[in-house]
Amino acid sequence: MTDFLSKLSGQIVGPMILGTLFPVLLFFTVVSLMVLPITPFGHEFTDLVSNPYHWDNAGKIALLATFIILVTTVVLDQLNNPLIRLYEGYPWKDSLIGKRKIRQKRKQLDLARKLMKRSDTLAREVQVGKLAIDSGWLWKVPELAGEVIDQEFPNRPDLVLPTRLGNVIRAFETYTERRYGASTIALWSRLQGVMDSSYATALDNTKSAFNFMLNCSFLSLVSVSLLASSGLYWSYPKPPKLFQTWEMEVVVLAMLSYLFYLGAINRAREWGIGIKAAFDLYRLPLLAKLGYETKPSNLAEERRIWDIISYHFAFPSDDNYPEVPYRLTTTSLIVEPSSALLEFERTVTTPAADTIEIKITVSNHDPAATDADAVSIREEIPANWEYVKGSATVGGKLAVLEDIGPLVIRLGELGYLHSQVAVYQLKKQAHP
């Protein structure tokens, strides 16, 4: 128990020191050296910071300063998520400024998408037309535009936020949906349980670097507000100078706040790379850890599995949504969209001594009256049996096979209240 607590405290305190305590120390120093000298109170903190010997001579003030720093650190650490959401733009995205910024960001996303398509088409036309210019740079434009789309924006325009930081974070939050059809928010807490401790520590360190930059930006803004209000109240307009020291300090702190914000964007991008890689590396171990023995044979099948699992994590009481079997059954359906709830009935007959005929009737009685855009039947062929070539039919016509190991028969579209019948034969393998 003691060993567990020591590890737990190390995991919590370590990131807090880098991500929160250091910015608070810088904030306390700035307030003590720049803000308090303007005010008629708090000069003992200025003396404490400007002269380290006061830490020995002014015990009460040093103790009070330590208490203030620690309390501020804990409070700021607890406010980490609300602060991130503030910088992302969630609280004010529906305001006039927020809506205007969102429109601008959506225009940027639309422009990047158009640039990627048009430049790729133009480069091909230059190549086909044998125009006497170097079109190499044109080929790089789609790559650069695609990088901006993937790293700077979410996967849908309706998810765009008013700030650049918010869109960078949403870009890696929606990565798993783009790639695997999975919800990052629904799966992240579960994924952490299967990650290697070394990888989780590296990810925490990246997040701590992001927190450091963001907290420094926020506390710099707070320092600007305190310094500007104190200067206007106690020092303005005396002494009569064109510029006063505190005014220049306000400008410097405002610039630092913006630079720290840019640093937070870069750190968020690195944090996002780690989040993406975590899903790439640990999603299949998570699937096994959740109790599913199903192993997707391709990306389309995996997207369907994660879409269903993510939905049930978000809405566990919804029974009108398909389920993923824990064990791979002999017969299963591959349906698009995965939300469509279809049923099937399987019968087996024996037309010959060494041959069996399987008839599968698939019906669409989806509770939401959803039309299935694409349906396929996946059949595991038993040991010592083999598929009879050309025997698969759908609706009496020769079927299209997407795979033969396992056997995947394409049914095509299946509207609401419609059914389709697939038939195929297996024969025993001949042993030498």
N, C-alpha and C positions, 0 to 999 in steps of 0.2 A: 504493500500500500504506500509506504514511504517513497519507494523508488518510483512508483507511478506518479505520485504528487510532484516529485522533483522534476520528472520529465515534463509533466503538464505545465508546471510553473515556468520551466525553461522555454517551452514553446510559446507561452503567452507573453512572458516578460521580455524575451529577446526581441521580437518584432515591435513591441511597444516602445522599447528604448530607442530604436532607430527611427521608427515611423512617427512617434508622438513626443517622446521626452525631449529629444534634441530640438525639434521645432519650438517646443514650449520654452526651453532654456534660451533660445535665440529671441523669442518673443519677450520674455522677462527682461533680457538684457536691453533690447531696444526700448521698451517702455521705461526702464529705469534710467537709461542714459539720454533719451530724447524727449519723452513725454513728461515725466515727473519733474525735471528741472524747470519746466514752464509753469507748473502748478504750484500752489502754496503748500502742498503737503506731499508726503512720501519721499522726502529728500534722504531719509535714512537708508532707503533701498538704493538710491543713487550712490551714496557713499559706500554701501556694501559691495556693489558691483564694480565701482571704479577703483576701490582699494581692497584687494583680497585679504589684507590683514584684519579688516573689520569682522571677518568670519570668526576670528578668535576673540576679538574684543567686544563684539556686540552679539552675544549669544542669543538673546531673545529675538532680535531682528533676523539673525541667520536662521533660527528655527522657524520663524514665521514665513520667511522667504521660501524655505524648503517645503513647508506645508502648502503654501500657495502653488508652488511648481508641481508638486505631486498631485494635488487635487485637480489642478487644471489639466494635467496629463491624463488622469483617469477619466475626467469628464469628456475631454476631447476624443479620447479613444472610444468611449461609448457612443459618441456622436459621429463616429466614422461613416457609417452607412448613410445617415441623413445628410452629412456634408457632401459625400460623393454624389448623392441624388440632386443636391442643390447645384453642384457644378455641372451635372449632366443636363439639368434644365427641367426636371420633372415638376417641381413645385410651381414653376412659372411658365410652363409651355403653353398654357391656354390664355395667357395674357396677350395684350396687343404686341408687345415686343417679342414674346415667345412665338406667336403665330407668324410674325414677319420673318424671324430668324429661321423657322422651320421651312417657310416657303423658299427662302434663299438656299437652304441646304438641299431641298428637294430639286431645285433647279440645277445645283451642282451635280447631284447624283444623275439626273437625267442627261446632263451635258456629258458626263464621263461615259455613260452607256452609249450615247450617240457617237462620241468620239471613238470608242472602241470598235463599233460596227463600221462606221464610215471609213476610218483610216485603214482597216483591214481590207475592205472592199476596194478602196482607192489603190492600195499597194498591189493588189492582184490585177487591177485594170492597167496599172503602169507596167507591170511585168508582161501581161498578155499583149499590150499595145507596143511593147519594145521601145518605150519612150527613153530618149537618151539622157536620163538623169539617174542619180543614185537613189534608189527607193529603200535603202536599208533602214533609214531612220523611220520610215513609215511603218515598217514591221515592228518597231519597238513601241510605237504609240499604243496599240491595243494592249500590249503587256503592261505598260505603265498605267493606262486607264483601268485595266482589270485589277491591278494592285491597289489603286485608290478605292475602287468599288468594294473590294474584299476587306480592306483594312480600315477604311474611313467611314463606311456606311453599313447599316443593317441590310438584311436581305429583302425588305419590302419598304416602299416609300412611306406607308402609313406608320412605320416604326421610327422614322427619322425624328431626331431630337434637335432642339435649338442650338446646342453647343457642339463644338468639334470633339471635345472630350466625351460627351455623351454618346455621340455616334461611333467613336472608336471603341468604346466599351460595348455598345450594342452590336457592333460588328462581330466581336468574338463571342458575344452571348448568343448570337443567331447562327454561328458557324456550324454547330452540330445539327441545326435544323436544315441548313443548306446541304450539308454533306450526308448526314445519316437520318434525317427526318426525326431527330430526337430533340427534346426540350432541355436546354442547359439548366434552366432554373429547377425543373422537376428532378433532374438526375444528379446535379452536382453534389449535393450533400451525401448521396449514396455512393457516388464515384470516389469520394474521399476515403471511404472505408476500404477500398481495394488498392489504392495507390501505395507504392513503396514509400517508406518513411523518408528516404533520402530525397526522392522526387518531391514529396510534399513539403519538406524543409526548404528546398530550392525555390519552390513556388511561393512559400511564405516570405522568403527573402525578397523576391521580386515584388510581391505585394507591399512589403515594408518600404521598399524604395519608392514605390508609387505614393504611399501614404505620407512619406517624408516630404515629397515635392508638393503634394496637395495641401498638407497642413501648413507648410511654410507659405504657400500662396495665400491661404485663408488668413493666417495670423498676420501676414504682411498687410492685408487689407484692413484687418482690425486695427493694426498699428497706425495705418494711414488715417482711419476714422478718429482714433483717439488723439493723434498728434494734430490733425487739422482742427478738431473741435476745441482742444486745449489751446492751440495757438490763437484761434479766432477769439476765444473768450478771455484769455489772460494776457496775450501779447499784442493783439492787434488793436489800434494802429500804432502803438508805441513799441519800440522807438521808430521814428519816421525814417524808414529806409525803403529803397526800391524793392529789395528782396531781403527777407529775414532767413536766418539759418533754418528754422523749422519748416519754412516753405520749401526750401531746397530738399530737406530731408523727406518731406511728403512726396515730392516728385521721385526721389530715388527709391523709396519704399514701394510706390505704385509700380515703377518699372520692375523692381524685384518680384513683386507679386505676379506680374504678367510673365516674367521669365520662368518663375517657378511653375506657373500654369502650363507653359510650353514643355517644361521638363516633365510634368505630370502626364502630359499626352504621350511623350516618348516612353515613359515608364509603363503607362497603361498598354501601349502597343506590345512591349516585351512581356508584360503580365498576360496579355491575351494569347501570345504565342505559346506560353506555358499551358494555359487553359486548353487551347486547341490540341496540343500534343498529348495532354492528359486523356482526352477523349479518344484520340487516335490509338493510344497505347493500351488503355485500360477498359474500354467499353465492352469488349468481349469477355474479359474476366468478370466484369460487373454482371453481364448477362448470366453467366454461370453461377455467380454468387447469389443472384436473385432466385435461383432454383430452376432456371430454364435450361434444358438439355438441347434445345433447338439450336442448330448451327446454320446460319444463313449461308446459302451457296453463292449468292451474288449480292451486289449493292442494292438492287431494287428490292430483293427480299428482306434485306437487313433494314432498309428504310421503313418498310411496312411494319416490321416487328417493333422497332423503336417508336414509331408513331403510335401504335396501339398501347405499348407500355407507358409511354409518357402521358397519354390521355387518361389512362386509368389511375396514374399517380395524381394527376390534377383533379380528376372527377371520379373518385373511387366508388361512388354510389350509382353511377350510370350503368345500368344493365343492358341498355340498348346499343352497346358498342361491342365489336368483336373481341374475342379473347385470344391470347397466344397460348397454345398448349405447352405445358411444362415438358412433355416428351413428344418427340416427333411421331405422329401417327402415320399409319399406312397411307391414308388419303388426307390431303389438306388442300385448301384453296388459296390462291394468290390473287388478291382483289385490289383493284384501283378504282376509286379511292379506298384506302384501308378502312375508312369509317363505315363502309357498306356492310351490312350484316346479311350474309347469304347462308343457305342451308344446302346440304346434299344428302342423297340416299344412295347407298352402294349395295349392289347385288352381284352374286357370283354364280355362274352356271357352268356346266361341264359338257361342252359339245362333243368332246372326244376323250379318250382315256388319258391322254397325256397333255390335254389342252384345257384351259379354263378361260371363260369369257367374263370380263368385268364390265358392268353397266353402272354408270354414275349419272344420276339426275341432279342437276344443280338448279335451285330455285331462289328467286329474289323476293323475299317477303320482309324487306328491311323496314323496321318500325318508323323510320323517318322518310320512307318512300324515296330512297336514293337510288338513282340509276347507276349501275356499275359500268364504268368506262372500259375496263379490261379485266377479264377473268381467265385464270388458268388453273388447271388441275395438276397437282403434284402427287405422284404415285411412287411409293417405294416398292421396288420389285423384290419379291422374296428370294432367299437363297435357293439355288438350284433351278431357278426359273429364268426364262428370257423372253423379251418382247418379240411378238410375231410381227415382222416388218410389214407395213402397209395395212395392218389390221385396225388401227385407230381411226374412228370416225366421230364426227360431231354433227348431230342432226341428220345423219344418214350420208354425209359427205366426207371425203377423205380429210382427216384432221391435219392441222399444222403442229408439228412437234418442236417445242422450244429446246428440249433436252431429252436425252434417253437414259441418263444415269444420275439422278432418278428420272423417271419418265415425267415430262411436263407437257401437257396437252393444252393448246390454246383454244379457249371458247370464244373469245372476243367480247363484245358488248353484251350486257344482260340487263334489260330495263326492269323497272319495278313491276312485280307480279308476273314476270316472264320466267320461263324455264328453258333449260338446254340439256340434251342428253349426249353423253360421250360413251363410246364403247371401244374396248380394245381387248386383245387376246394375249395370253402368255402360254408358253409351252415348256415342258420340262427339258432341261439341258441333257443332251446325249452324253453319256459317260463312256470313254473309250474302254 
